[in-house]
Amino acid sequence: MELYSGYINKLVDELAALPGIGNKSAQRLAFHLIGMPEDKVNRLANVMMEAKANVRYCSKCYTLTDNDICPICSNPNRNHKLIMVVENSRDLAAYEKTGKFEGVYHVLHGAISPMIGIGPGDIKIKELVERCAQDVDEVILATNSSLEGETTAMYISKLLKPMGIKVTRIASGVPVGGDLEYIDEVTLSRALDGRIEL
Amino acid sequence: MELYSGYINKLVDELAALPGIGNKSAQRLAFHLIGMPEDKVNRLANVMMEAKANVRYCSKCYTLTDNDICPICSNPNRNHKLIMVVENSRDLAAYEKTGKFEGVYHVLHGAISPMIGIGPGDIKIKELVERCAQDVDEVILATNSSLEGETTAMYISKLLKPMGIKVTRIASGVPVGGDLEYIDEVTLSRALDGRIEL
């Protein structure tokens, strides 16, 4: 659409390239940005560039952090022999929010997906195996319950078990508050298989 | 949520302040930006600042443009005696897309809304009246069909009619392809009032 401003068109194009932002929202956002005070626009732009320039991977667990080692990995009160493997930093944040996990993490930055050409070498699996050569009691696989997540969990499990490490998988089943009649058959049969004695 | 990176937290906060972007999408966007190549992030940031610094109001119709006078106002093939009044530049773009309007525009940048404290002096009404002091045949009021849009149209109409200018309002009725049973009563009665002979 011709908006009669080359600058706005360029901005709309850039914004529409971001995930979850369609052409209509990109346009709305662009007009909003144009209407914002100049110092606020500059601040947002600078925060973006600053974050990109300064955020790096933790050299132990590969989560995104401002320092060489993230606050979790450098916390002596966490159990460093208990590693939870997650697909990305958002999943780490989700588990941290529960406050129930006292171990450390390992962020894979993806999952094995032959369909879109992501192999084991494209995510941080080698790094996990290296970490496990040190003193580790248990590795909890908390990849997603999707085809990719399951495949990745299987693959890692096959690598680590021969090393004598206890490998576990987070439970799969009916979500808390979930209504049985709306839950798919695979989840229901998983919940049955994973039943525990009360 | 503690994401273990001050830079990411700051970025999420800035993004979440934009319209239509909730906390979850802000987080997703922030992680996406961090994952993008640095030159692309810098380009997006620069396009934002550049657009804000360079886009201005057309000195005739007040739409957003890169130049002192927008391409529509500087086009000699448009009818400069026919002015369509719209609430914002997005509405202008919507009408331009139809390709059916050969006149020029006047962008109010808002609508009268006593509820949120926007009075006639807060939008470009004075500027419209000044334009109409010159040679104008007709002013088409194309503000939204909302309470605010109707109020604004009424207000402008009362100012311009005593100046001897023909003032019209775009038709209100059943949208093309609309199914009568799903259309509200006010729209239906408007459509009835505005019926035309075939």
Interface residues (C-beta under 8 A of the other chain):
Chain A: M1 E2 L3 Y4 S5 G6 Y7 I8 K10 L11 E14 L15 L18 P19 G20 I21 S25 Q27 R28 L29 A30 F31 H32 L33 I34 M36 E38 V41 N42 R43 L44 A45 N46 V47 M48 M49 E50 A51 K52 A53 N54 V55 T63 L64 T65 D66 C70 P71 I72 N88 S89 R90 A93 E96 K97
Chain B: M1 E2 L3 Y4 S5 G6 Y7 I8 K10 L11 E14 L15 L18 P19 G20 I21 S25 Q27 R28 L29 A30 F31 H32 L33 I34 M36 E38 V41 N42 R43 L44 A45 N46 V47 M48 M49 E50 A51 K52 A53 N54 V55 T63 L64 T65 D66 C70 P71 I72 N88 S89 R90 A93 E96 K97
